[in-house]
Amino acid sequence: MVSYDVELTSSAERELKKLSAQLIARIVPRLENFASNPRPSGCKKLRGGDDEWRVRVGDYRMVYTIDDAKLLVEVTRIRHRREVYER
């Protein structure tokens, strides 16, 4: 079984730390799951370029990129659904 490295950008780490403990408890297991399965059921590829994917966790979204050559999953944003797609 191939194992991916999961990294959070500094901005994603800050966003995660701002969330409630209850939300963090729901998000962290999903982040850990990316190591074994970077494309879990329910994930969607975002339109518009950047090869970004997203996973829902309640009203929050985790946006990330997958580099299969380097076996790397980089989480770029963890925000509420109304804010996550703004650039």
Secondary structure, DSSP 4 states (H G I P E B T S, - for coil): ----EEEE-HHHHHHHHHS-HHHHHHHHHHHHHTTT-SS-TT-EEPSSSS-EEEEEETTEEEEEEEETTTTEEEEEEEEETTTTT--
